[in-house]
């Protein structure tokens, strides 16, 4: 029986179709679902059940988060939907968590290691608020030993919660056998849906795929709105999560760099350890580097690849979109059936092209394919996955530009920990431009990259939107994960590099003018319809 997506308000359904994970996202949707239940008496029972499921899943992702504990306890008191074991553990955690009047001990502006060092151990053991704050900081800076030590002997934590949190810790370090055993231990006492789902991922990682599929089937009976799990399950059933043959036909791998130095050296080093076809070629454009390092580094790798890599040098930096276009005019590129663009600060795994080959055969009706992107310094955290258009009613910013800022994109994955929840493949509006592969004839149909977005930022987004508007929707293949050294210029980083941030913002405003509000509304509606068709097809 298909899930009744039509019973969910349009704006909530849009956010749910973007992502069915992430505790902040789940909490926000739960609050809005409960509010909509009061206005829809005919769907009240359905919406209350959905809101309760979203809220519980949010708490299961962050069981020590004080606000979530309070919210869940309040809703459970009203509707009594938790089983006794979950209610007891929730109450234990809630009463052991007191939000302090001031959190000066761990100032927000400090880096995560300093934040962690600023929390005394006696505070951690007396109040789960500080254990939660410490775990958040430790996750960001990779201090997994800190988490294990403070969780394992914490006097206020119930044993099932300890097992679940330690399982998460083992999973993120790649110790999947230990994680599977700990998840099983936790779920024997407290069968949390999120832990059971992660238990399935751990089992699949260790080759026990049939058990994983059985667990996921049971979870989807309880959480049929969790489309990400539907799609992950579909990928595993069809073998789409495994690398296969290379993309068909001759191909070329394209990179451009300006003063890449150590970054491009590491990128080409990773590429040298990857597998790709004998007839594939690599083109690297030196975009006017003047750092005294990059030309020599490229010459070294040109010699290493023994004729498979050709370097090109320009006398000045012509910007990212023009550099892409220059590479597209080269003889090797014109003769190729597929072409992959890689950023100069990207680390690909050895089987990256095999993963692209798998999805290009399984889902052939797309013009460009992307992947999941992890942070280089903390590769257990996502930087981005599939990207979509934000609902227009929530994206417009009134101000000096009036209605000019209607075109906004959204990817919920940023900074989420990687528990396998994004290991799906689905159509989207934009894929991360640091690693994407095109079918040549589809790229020719869309045209070159727009040089108005020089020197960088937004050019890849605009090109994907152009392909989407022309009927060649991008496709994100989350089973392929790459590591990106780039840090987006926002917040404090923007203050340190203000010219770059201003240029990125200016380029975004340029793009708004290319897609006026009526045209954007058409694209947004098409985006939503595409996602809904995709999940309904997978649920049949």
C-alpha positions in Angstrom: 0.0 0.0 0.0 1.4 3.3 -1.1 2.1 6.0 1.5 -0.5 8.8 1.4 1.9 11.7 0.7 -1.0 13.8 -0.5 -2.2 14.1 3.2 0.8 16.1 4.1 0.8 19.9 3.6 2.8 21.0 0.5 5.5 22.9 2.4 6.1 20.1 4.9 6.0 17.4 2.2 8.7 19.4 0.3 11.0 19.4 3.3 10.3 15.8 4.0 11.1 14.9 0.4 14.4 16.8 0.7 15.5 14.7 3.7 14.0 12.3 6.2 17.0 12.4 8.5 18.8 15.1 10.6 17.5 15.8 14.0 17.0 19.6 13.5 15.1 18.9 10.2 13.0 16.2 11.8 12.2 18.4 14.9 11.2 21.3 12.7 8.9 19.2 10.6 7.4 17.5 13.6 6.4 20.9 15.1 4.8 21.9 11.8 3.0 18.6 11.4 1.4 18.9 14.9 0.3 22.4 14.0 -1.2 21.3 10.7 -3.1 18.4 12.5 -5.1 21.0 14.4 -6.2 22.5 11.1 -7.0 19.2 9.3 -9.5 17.2 11.5 -10.1 14.7 8.6 -6.3 13.8 8.7 -5.7 14.5 12.3 -4.9 10.8 13.3 -2.6 10.4 10.4 -0.7 13.6 11.1 -0.4 13.0 14.8 1.2 9.6 14.0 3.5 11.2 11.5 4.5 14.0 13.8 5.1 11.6 16.7 7.3 9.4 14.4 9.3 12.4 13.2 9.9 13.7 16.7 10.9 10.3 18.0 13.3 9.8 15.2 14.9 13.2 16.0 15.3 12.1 19.6 16.8 8.8 18.6 19.4 10.6 16.5 20.3 12.8 19.4 19.1 11.1 22.6 20.9 13.5 25.0 19.8 16.7 23.3 17.9 18.6 26.1 15.3 20.3 23.9 14.4 17.1 22.2 14.0 15.3 25.5 11.6 18.0 26.7 9.6 18.1 23.5 9.3 14.3 23.3 8.3 14.0 26.9 5.6 16.7 26.5 4.1 15.0 23.4 4.2 11.5 24.9 2.4 12.9 28.0 -0.4 14.1 25.7 -0.6 11.0 23.4 1.2 8.2 25.2 2.8 6.7 22.1 6.1 5.6 23.6 6.5 2.0 24.8 7.4 1.7 28.6 11.1 1.0 28.0 11.6 4.1 25.8 9.5 6.2 28.2 11.6 5.1 31.2 15.0 5.8 29.5 13.7 9.2 28.2 12.7 10.2 31.7 16.0 9.1 33.1 17.9 11.2 30.6 15.6 14.1 30.8 15.8 14.4 34.6 19.6 14.1 34.4 19.9 17.0 31.9 19.8 20.5 33.1 20.5 23.4 30.7 22.8 25.9 32.4 22.1 29.5 32.6 25.4 30.2 30.8 27.5 28.0 28.6 30.6 30.2 28.9 32.7 27.2 29.7 32.5 26.2 26.1 32.2 29.4 24.1 30.7 29.1 20.7 33.4 30.9 18.9 36.2 28.6 20.0 37.4 25.7 17.8 36.0 22.3 18.7 39.1 21.0 20.4 39.2 24.0 22.7 35.5 23.7 23.4 36.1 20.1 24.4 39.0 21.0 26.7 36.9 23.7 28.4 34.4 21.2 29.8 35.5 19.8 33.2 35.0 16.1 33.8 33.0 16.6 37.0 30.5 18.7 35.1 30.2 16.0 32.5 29.5 13.3 35.1 27.0 15.5 37.0 24.9 16.7 34.1 24.2 15.0 30.7 23.9 18.4 29.1 27.7 18.7 29.2 28.2 15.1 28.0 26.0 16.0 25.0 27.9 19.2 24.4 31.2 17.4 24.7 30.1 14.7 22.3 29.1 17.2 19.7 32.5 18.9 19.9 34.4 15.6 20.0 32.6 14.4 16.9 33.7 17.5 15.0 37.3 17.1 15.8 37.5 13.3 15.8 38.1 12.7 19.5 36.3 9.4 19.5 38.3 8.1 22.4 36.9 11.0 24.5 33.4 9.9 23.6 34.0 6.2 24.4 35.7 7.0 27.7 33.0 9.4 29.0 30.0 7.4 27.8 31.3 4.0 28.9 31.5 4.8 32.6 28.9 7.6 32.9 26.9 7.1 36.1 23.7 8.7 34.8 23.4 7.0 31.4 21.1 3.9 31.1 23.0 0.8 29.8 21.0 0.7 26.6 21.8 4.3 25.8 25.5 3.6 26.5 25.4 0.7 24.0 23.7 2.7 21.3 26.1 5.7 21.7 29.1 3.4 21.7 27.8 1.7 18.6 27.5 5.0 16.8 31.1 5.7 17.8 32.4 2.4 16.5 30.4 2.8 13.2 31.9 6.2 12.5 35.4 4.8 13.0 34.7 2.0 10.5 34.5 -0.8 13.1 31.3 -2.2 11.7 31.5 -5.6 13.5 31.7 -4.0 16.9 29.0 -1.5 15.9 26.6 -4.3 14.9 27.1 -6.1 18.2 26.6 -3.0 20.2 23.4 -2.0 18.2 22.0 -5.5 18.8 22.7 -5.1 22.5 21.1 -1.7 22.7 18.0 -2.7 20.6 17.5 -5.8 22.8 16.5 -3.4 25.6 15.3 -0.4 23.6 14.4 -1.1 19.9 15.0 2.4 18.6 14.2 2.8 14.9 17.4 4.8 14.2 19.6 2.3 16.0 17.9 -0.6 14.2 18.4 1.1 10.8 22.1 1.7 11.6 22.4 -1.9 12.8 21.2 -2.8 9.3 23.9 -0.6 7.8 26.6 -2.2 10.0 25.4 -5.7 9.1 25.5 -4.8 5.4 29.0 -3.5 5.7 30.1 -6.8 7.2 28.5 -8.9 4.4 25.3 -9.8 6.3 23.1 -8.1 3.7 20.1 -10.4 4.1 19.8 -9.6 7.8 20.2 -5.9 7.0 17.3 -6.1 4.5 15.1 -7.8 7.0 15.7 -5.1 9.6 15.1 -2.4 7.0 11.8 -4.0 5.9 10.6 -4.0 9.5 11.6 -0.4 10.0 9.8 0.7 6.8 6.6 -0.8 8.2 6.9 1.5 11.2 8.3 4.5 9.3 6.9 4.5 5.8 7.6 8.2 5.4 11.4 7.5 5.6 12.1 7.7 1.9 15.8 7.7 2.3 15.7 4.1 3.7 13.4 3.1 0.9 16.0 4.3 -1.6 18.9 2.8 0.2 17.1 -0.5 0.4 16.4 -0.2 -3.4 20.1 0.4 -4.2 21.2 -2.6 -2.1 18.6 -4.9 -3.6 19.7 -3.9 -7.2 23.4 -3.9 -6.4 23.7 -0.2 -7.1 25.8 0.4 -4.0 28.7 -1.6 -5.6 31.2 -0.5 -8.3 30.8 -2.1 -11.6 32.3 -1.7 -15.1 33.6 1.6 -16.2 31.4 4.1 -18.1 31.0 3.0 -21.7 33.1 4.5 -24.4 36.2 6.7 -24.4 36.4 9.2 -21.6 38.5 12.0 -20.2 39.1 13.3 -16.7 39.4 17.1 -16.5 41.0 19.3 -13.8 41.9 22.9 -13.6 44.0 24.6 -11.0 45.3 28.0 -9.9 48.2 27.8 -7.4 47.0 24.4 -6.5 50.4 23.4 -4.9 50.1 20.7 -2.3 46.3 20.2 -3.0 46.6 19.3 -6.6 49.6 17.1 -5.8 47.4 15.1 -3.4 44.5 15.1 -5.8 46.6 13.6 -8.6 48.2 11.2 -6.1 44.8 9.8 -5.2 43.9 9.7 -8.9 47.1 7.7 -9.7 45.9 5.0 -7.3 42.4 4.8 -8.8 41.4 2.4 -11.6 40.3 3.8 -14.9 40.1 2.5 -18.5 43.2 2.2 -20.6 41.9 4.6 -23.2 40.9 7.3 -20.7 43.0 10.4 -20.6 43.6 13.1 -18.0 43.8 16.8 -18.9 45.0 19.3 -16.3 44.8 23.0 -17.0 47.2 25.3 -15.1 45.2 28.4 -14.9 48.0 30.9 -14.8 49.6 29.7 -11.5 52.3 32.0 -10.1 53.1 30.2 -6.8 56.4 28.7 -8.0 55.2 25.2 -7.2 52.2 24.2 -9.3 54.0 23.9 -12.7 56.7 21.6 -11.3 54.1 19.5 -9.5 52.1 19.0 -12.8 55.3 18.2 -14.7 56.1 15.5 -12.1 52.6 13.9 -12.5 52.7 14.2 -16.3 55.9 12.1 -16.3 54.4 9.7 -13.7 51.3 9.0 -15.9 53.5 8.2 -18.9 51.4 9.8 -21.6 48.0 9.4 -20.0 48.1 12.9 -18.5 48.6 16.1 -20.5 49.1 19.4 -18.9 48.1 22.7 -20.4 49.3 26.1 -19.2 47.7 29.5 -19.6 49.6 32.7 -19.0 46.9 34.2 -16.7 43.9 33.0 -14.6 40.8 33.1 -16.7 38.4 31.9 -14.0 36.7 28.6 -13.4 33.9 28.6 -16.0 36.3 29.7 -18.8 38.8 27.1 -17.6 36.1 24.4 -17.9 35.1 25.6 -21.4 38.8 25.6 -22.5 39.1 22.0 -21.4 35.8 21.1 -23.3 37.4 22.3 -26.6 40.4 20.1 -26.4 40.8 17.2 -28.9 40.7 14.5 -26.2 37.4 15.9 -24.8 35.7 16.3 -28.2 36.4 12.6 -28.9 35.0 11.4 -25.6 31.6 9.9 -24.8 31.9 10.8 -21.1 33.9 13.4 -19.2 34.5 13.9 -15.5 35.4 17.1 -13.8 37.3 17.0 -10.6 38.3 19.9 -8.3 42.0 20.3 -7.6 41.4 19.7 -3.9 39.5 16.4 -4.1 40.4 12.8 -3.1 38.7 10.1 -5.0 38.6 6.5 -3.9 40.2 3.8 -6.1 36.8 2.6 -7.4 35.2 5.9 -8.1 34.8 5.4 -11.9 33.3 1.9 -11.3 30.6 3.5 -9.1 29.8 6.0 -11.8 29.7 3.2 -14.4 27.1 1.4 -12.2 24.7 4.3 -11.9 25.1 5.4 -15.5 24.0 2.0 -16.7 21.2 1.6 -14.1 19.8 5.2 -14.5 20.7 6.2 -18.1 18.3 9.1 -18.6 20.4 11.7 -16.9 23.0 14.2 -18.3 25.3 14.6 -15.3 26.0 12.4 -12.3 27.4 13.4 -9.0 28.1 11.8 -5.6 28.2 12.3 -1.9 30.9 14.7 -0.6 32.6 14.2 2.7 34.7 16.7 4.6 38.4 16.0 4.2 39.4 16.9 7.8 36.5 14.8 9.2 35.5 12.3 6.6 32.7 10.9 8.8 30.8 14.1 8.2 29.0 15.1 5.0 29.6 18.3 3.1 26.8 17.8 0.6 24.8 15.3 -1.4 21.9 15.9 -3.7 20.7 19.5 -4.0 17.2 20.8 -4.8 15.3 24.0 -5.0 14.1 25.5 -1.7 10.3 26.2 -1.4 9.6 29.7 -2.8 7.4 30.7 0.1 10.3 30.2 2.5 13.2 31.4 0.4 12.3 35.0 -0.5 14.3 37.6 1.4 12.9 41.1 1.4 15.4 43.9 1.3 17.4 46.0 -1.1 17.0 43.4 -3.8 13.3 42.9 -3.3 12.2 39.6 -4.7 15.6 39.0 -6.3 16.7 36.3 -3.9 14.0 33.8 -4.7 16.3 31.1 -6.2 17.8 29.2 -3.3 19.1 25.7 -3.1 19.0 23.2 -0.2 21.0 20.1 0.8 20.2 18.8 4.3 23.2 16.6 4.5 25.8 19.3 5.6 27.6 18.2 8.8 25.4 15.1 9.3 27.5 12.1 10.4 27.7 9.3 7.9 25.7 6.3 9.0 24.9 5.2 5.5 21.6 7.2 5.3 22.7 8.9 2.1 23.7 5.8 0.2 20.9 6.2 -2.3 20.6 7.3 -6.0 18.0 9.7 -7.1 17.3 12.6 -9.5 17.9 16.2 -8.3 18.5 19.7 -9.6 22.2 20.0 -8.8 25.1 17.8 -7.8 28.2 18.9 -6.1 30.5 20.3 -8.8 33.7 19.1 -7.2 33.2 15.6 -8.7 30.7 15.0 -11.5 30.6 13.1 -14.8 28.8 14.1 -17.9 27.4 12.3 -21.0 29.0 14.2 -23.8 25.9 14.5 -26.0 23.8 15.8 -23.0 26.5 18.4 -22.1 26.7 19.6 -25.8 22.9 20.0 -25.7 23.1 22.2 -22.5 26.1 24.3 -23.8 29.2 25.7 -22.2 29.6 27.0 -18.7 28.6 30.7 -18.3 31.7 32.9 -18.0 29.6 35.6 -16.2 30.2 33.6 -13.1 33.9 34.2 -13.0 36.2 33.8 -11.3 34.3 31.0 -9.5 31.1 30.0 -7.6 27.6 29.2 -8.9 28.8 28.4 -12.5 28.3 24.6 -11.9 25.0 25.2 -10.2 23.7 27.4 -13.0 24.8 24.7 -15.6 23.0 22.0 -13.7 19.8 24.1 -13.4 20.1 24.7 -17.2 20.3 21.0 -17.8 17.4 20.3 -15.4 15.2 22.9 -17.1 16.0 21.3 -20.5 14.9 17.9 -19.4 18.3 16.4 -18.4 17.9 16.2 -14.6 21.2 15.5 -12.7 21.4 12.3 -10.7 23.2 12.0 -7.3 24.8 8.6 -6.6 25.4 8.6 -2.8 27.1 5.2 -2.7 30.2 7.0 -4.1 31.8 9.2 -1.5 34.7 11.6 -2.2 36.7 13.8 0.2 36.8 17.5 -0.4 39.4 19.8 1.1 37.3 22.9 0.3 35.6 24.9 3.1 32.6 27.0 2.1 33.0 30.7 2.7 30.4 31.4 5.3 30.1 32.7 8.8 33.5 33.3 10.4 35.3 32.0 7.3 33.6 34.7 5.3 35.0 37.4 7.6 38.5 36.1 6.9 37.9 36.1 3.1 35.4 38.8 2.5 36.2 39.4 -1.2 35.5 35.8 -2.0 32.3 35.8 -0.1 31.1 39.0 -1.8 32.0 37.6 -5.2 30.0 34.4 -4.4 27.0 36.4 -3.3 27.2 38.7 -6.4 27.3 35.6 -8.7 24.3 34.2 -6.9 22.4 37.5 -7.6 23.4 37.2 -11.3 21.9 33.8 -11.4 18.6 35.1 -10.0 18.2 37.3 -13.0 18.5 34.3 -15.4 15.6 32.6 -13.7 12.9 35.1 -12.8 10.3 34.1 -10.3 7.7 32.7 -12.7 10.3 30.4 -14.3 11.6 29.4 -10.9 8.1 28.4 -9.8 7.8 26.1 -12.7 11.2 24.5 -12.0 10.4 24.2 -8.3 7.1 22.4 -9.1 8.9 20.1 -11.5 11.5 19.3 -8.9 8.8 18.3 -6.4 6.9 16.2 -8.9 10.1 14.5 -9.9 11.0 13.5 -6.3 7.4 12.3 -5.5 7.4 10.1 -8.7 10.7 8.7 -7.8 9.8 7.6 -4.2 6.4 6.3 -5.3 8.1 4.2 -7.9 10.5 2.8 -5.3 7.7 2.0 -2.8 5.7 -0.1 -5.3 
